[in-house]
Amino acid sequence: MIRTATPVDLDAMVQLHTEARATYYRGHLPEEEYAGDAEVGRSRGGWSRAIDRPDATVLCAERDGVLVGIAAYAVREGDMTLTQLHVAPAHWRTGIGTELHTACVDAWRLAGVDAARLEVFVHNTRAQAFYVRHGWTPDPGRPQHGTHLSLRLAVAR
């Protein structure tokens, strides 16, 4: 089930986010930068603000009452931006990421969005392959932003 996140989901969202990030940051960044107390606190604050923002959408994927995926999007710098999409590693390759992605794209279509953008960690090749399979391509105007690749998606109507 895909649904809108609520403040009740916050603890599970932060745990899932931290666990997922560890899979692609481990070996590339010091652990405190993705799983340290300060970073987990920053993550909690960010997710809490995103849930409460009227100009952002946060979605949760549930299986048997357990939060197994999260996605968030908002308009940033004039572009619809997929800011987060994470699936609990124990649920990879089960279709949850595709379901969340589809829910985002469907919402963008309904809102009349023509294109969306995202940034993905340069070493997160699993996520890059996922996005390519779903039609995302390198952003020719800004192919890389620091340690992240910029991708664009034409949202067909």
NORCOR-V675514 format. One record per residue. N is the residue number from 1. SS is DSSP state (A for helix, B for strand, O for the rest). PHI is phi in degrees with one decimal (* if undefined). Layout:
n=N ss=SS phi=PHI
n=N ss=SS phi=PHI
This chain:
n=1 ss=O phi=*
n=2 ss=B phi=-105.3
n=3 ss=B phi=-148.5
n=4 ss=B phi=-74.0
n=5 ss=O phi=-70.9
n=6 ss=O phi=-129.4
n=7 ss=A phi=-56.5
n=8 ss=A phi=-62.8
n=9 ss=A phi=-80.4
n=10 ss=A phi=-55.2
n=11 ss=A phi=-59.1
n=12 ss=A phi=-65.5
n=13 ss=A phi=-65.2
n=14 ss=A phi=-65.0
n=15 ss=A phi=-62.8
n=16 ss=A phi=-62.6
n=17 ss=A phi=-58.9
n=18 ss=A phi=-64.6
n=19 ss=A phi=-63.8
n=20 ss=A phi=-66.4
n=21 ss=A phi=-62.1
n=22 ss=A phi=-60.4
n=23 ss=A phi=-67.4
n=24 ss=A phi=-109.2
n=25 ss=A phi=-87.6
n=26 ss=B phi=-56.4
n=27 ss=O phi=89.1
n=28 ss=O phi=-116.5
n=29 ss=B phi=-131.9
n=30 ss=O phi=-61.0
n=31 ss=O phi=-54.8
n=32 ss=A phi=-63.3
n=33 ss=A phi=-79.3
n=34 ss=A phi=-128.8
n=35 ss=A phi=-138.6
n=36 ss=O phi=-72.6
n=37 ss=A phi=-56.4
n=38 ss=A phi=-63.6
n=39 ss=A phi=-68.8
n=40 ss=A phi=-65.0
n=41 ss=A phi=-64.7
n=42 ss=A phi=-63.3
n=43 ss=A phi=-60.9
n=44 ss=A phi=-57.9
n=45 ss=A phi=-62.5
n=46 ss=A phi=-64.2
n=47 ss=A phi=-67.0
n=48 ss=A phi=-62.1
n=49 ss=A phi=-63.7
n=50 ss=A phi=-62.8
n=51 ss=A phi=-61.5
n=52 ss=A phi=-85.1
n=53 ss=O phi=-74.5
n=54 ss=O phi=-70.6
n=55 ss=O phi=-101.1
n=56 ss=B phi=-129.5
n=57 ss=B phi=-125.8
n=58 ss=B phi=-123.8
n=59 ss=B phi=-112.7
n=60 ss=B phi=-121.2
n=61 ss=B phi=-108.6
n=62 ss=B phi=-119.0
n=63 ss=B phi=-132.0
n=64 ss=O phi=52.6
n=65 ss=O phi=78.3
n=66 ss=B phi=-110.6
n=67 ss=B phi=-70.2
n=68 ss=B phi=-123.5
n=69 ss=B phi=-161.8
n=70 ss=B phi=-143.1
n=71 ss=B phi=-146.1
n=72 ss=B phi=-144.1
n=73 ss=B phi=-149.6
n=74 ss=B phi=-164.9
n=75 ss=B phi=-80.8
n=76 ss=B phi=-129.6
n=77 ss=O phi=51.2
n=78 ss=O phi=83.2
n=79 ss=B phi=-114.9
n=80 ss=B phi=-63.1
n=81 ss=B phi=-129.0
n=82 ss=B phi=-80.7
n=83 ss=B phi=-86.1
n=84 ss=B phi=-151.0
n=85 ss=B phi=-154.6
n=86 ss=B phi=-134.3
n=87 ss=B phi=-123.6
n=88 ss=O phi=-56.4
n=89 ss=A phi=-52.0
n=90 ss=A phi=-66.0
n=91 ss=A phi=-115.4
n=92 ss=O phi=-61.7
n=93 ss=O phi=63.7
n=94 ss=O phi=-114.0
n=95 ss=O phi=95.6
n=96 ss=A phi=-66.1
n=97 ss=A phi=-60.3
n=98 ss=A phi=-64.2
n=99 ss=A phi=-62.4
n=100 ss=A phi=-64.2
n=101 ss=A phi=-59.8
n=102 ss=A phi=-61.1
n=103 ss=A phi=-61.9
n=104 ss=A phi=-64.1
n=105 ss=A phi=-62.9
n=106 ss=A phi=-60.4
n=107 ss=A phi=-64.5
n=108 ss=A phi=-63.8
n=109 ss=A phi=-59.5
n=110 ss=A phi=-60.2
n=111 ss=O phi=-85.6
n=112 ss=O phi=78.9
n=113 ss=O phi=-74.0
n=114 ss=O phi=-90.3
n=115 ss=B phi=-151.3
n=116 ss=B phi=-134.9
n=117 ss=B phi=-135.1
n=118 ss=B phi=-156.4
n=119 ss=B phi=-123.8
n=120 ss=B phi=-131.4
n=121 ss=B phi=-54.5
n=122 ss=O phi=-57.0
n=123 ss=O phi=-90.4
n=124 ss=O phi=-88.9
n=125 ss=A phi=-68.8
n=126 ss=A phi=-60.1
n=127 ss=A phi=-65.9
n=128 ss=A phi=-58.5
n=129 ss=A phi=-64.4
n=130 ss=A phi=-57.9
n=131 ss=A phi=-65.0
n=132 ss=A phi=-59.7
n=133 ss=A phi=-59.9
n=134 ss=O phi=-100.2
n=135 ss=O phi=96.8
n=136 ss=O phi=-75.0
n=137 ss=B phi=-133.0
n=138 ss=B phi=-56.5
n=139 ss=O phi=-80.2
n=140 ss=O phi=-65.0
n=141 ss=O phi=-78.4
n=142 ss=O phi=-156.0
n=143 ss=O phi=-65.4
n=144 ss=B phi=-144.3
n=145 ss=B phi=-126.1
n=146 ss=O phi=63.7
n=147 ss=O phi=-92.6
n=148 ss=B phi=-124.8
n=149 ss=B phi=-85.1
n=150 ss=B phi=-101.0
n=151 ss=B phi=-122.6
n=152 ss=B phi=-127.9
n=153 ss=B phi=-130.7
n=154 ss=B phi=-78.8
n=155 ss=O phi=-93.2
n=156 ss=O phi=-70.5
n=157 ss=O phi=-101.8
